[in-house]
Amino acid sequence: MQRRTLARHLTLACLAAALALAVPPSARGQDTIAVELNKMDQRDADCRLTFLIRNAGPDRFVTFKSELVLFGDDGVIDRRFTGDIAPLRPAKTSVVSFDLKDLKCTNVGQVLLNDIVDCQDVVGARTDCVDAVTVSSRAGIPMIK
């Protein structure tokens, strides 16, 4: 009788584990990733954009590639680029910088977080990352999503 009860408990435990892994990425949790354009520095002919990223959620992200679009003062798209801001550890703030070649910081009028093109936590690929991001700016120009 004890063997049967033990076997039943093990079966239920395995079933619960399998169901937990089968949960689609969008249902894993409502993480909040705050991306702040914190600073822009002119470095000779290049413009350095520095971002402060706060992962307020419990998940560790191993890939978090964002597509950013820079608009000039006139509202016209100047350039697009993709940058990986991972790794993002749970409940952690981090800083990442990108040097953009041959760009005057004073010509940038706005930064758009256009998309998260590749987002993976330790379980695998996720599709809800854009929804989990909030954006802000302290750099004197707006950052939008």
N, C-alpha and C positions, 0 to 999 in steps of 0.2 A: 504494500500500500504506500509506503514511504517513497519508493522508487517512482511510482506513478505520479505522486504529488510533485516530487522534484522535477520529473520530466515535464510536467505541465507548466511549472514555474519557469523552467528554462525555455520552453517553447514560447511562452508569453513574453519573456524578456527579449528573446531574439526577434519576435514579431514587433515589439515596441521599438527596438533599435532600427529595424528595417523601415518602419513607418517614419521614424524621425529623419532618416537619410533620404527618404522619398519626397519630403516636403519640397515644393518648388522654391527656387531662390527668392522669389518675390514675397514669400510668406515666412522667410526666416527671421525677420525682425525689422523694426522700423528704426534703423540707425540714422543718426544725424551726423553728417559730415559738413562742417562749416569751413568754407574756403574763403579766405580774406586776402584780397590784393593789399598787401601791407605796405609795400614800398616800391618805388621805381628809381633806379640810379643810372645815370649816364656813365658808361665805362668806355672812354675814347669814342669809337664809332658805334659801339654797341649799347643797347638798353637792357639792363638787368631788372627783371620783374621778380619780386620776392613775395611768396605766398605763405600765410600762416594757415595751417590746416588743423582743425580740431575734430578728432573722431570721438564723439560722445557716446557711441554705442559699444556693445560688447564684442563685436566681430573684428577679427584681424583680417585686413585686406592685403593680399600679396601682389595684386595688380590693380591700379586705379589710373588708367590712362585717360586724360582729359583732352578734348579738342577745344582750343581757345581761338577766338577770332578777335583781332585788334582792328578797331576803327580809328581813322584819323579824326582830327578836329572837325573836318567837313562832313563826317558821317559815312564816308566811303571806306569800304573794307581795305585795309592795308595789307594784312597777311593773316594766315591761319597757321597754327602749329599744334602739335600733339606732344604732351609731356606726361610722364608717369610720376605721380606724386606718392606712390607706394614705396615702401611698406607703410601701412597705417595700422598702428597697434591700437588695441581697445583702450578707451578712456585716456587718450594721449594726444598731446599737441605737438606738432612738428613744423618745420620750416623747410621750404624748397625754393630754389631760385632757378630761373632760366635766363640765359644770355641770348638776346636776339641780335643777330649780326646786322650791321649797317642800318640801325634804327635810332632815331632821335626820340628820347622819351617825351620831350615836349610836344611831339607831333601826335602822340597817342591820345585819343579823346574818350575812348570807352573800351572795355574788355568784356567780351561775351563768352560765358561758358556754354559752348554750343552743344556739346555732347560728352558723355563718358563712353569712349569707344571700346574699352576693354576693362572689365571689372570682375575680379575674382577674390573670393575670400578663401579660407583654408578648406572649405567644403567643395568649392568649384565656382564656375561662372555664375554671375548674377545678372539679372535684367532690370533691377529696380534702383540702380545706383544714381541715375539722374534725379529721381524723385527724392532720394535721401540727402541731396546736396542743397545747402543754402549758401548764398554768396553775399559778400559785402566788400567795401573798399575803405582804406584809410590813405590811399595814395593820391588823393586829390582829383581822381577821375572815377566815374561810376564803373562798377562791375555788375553785370546782369546775367540772368540765366534764361 
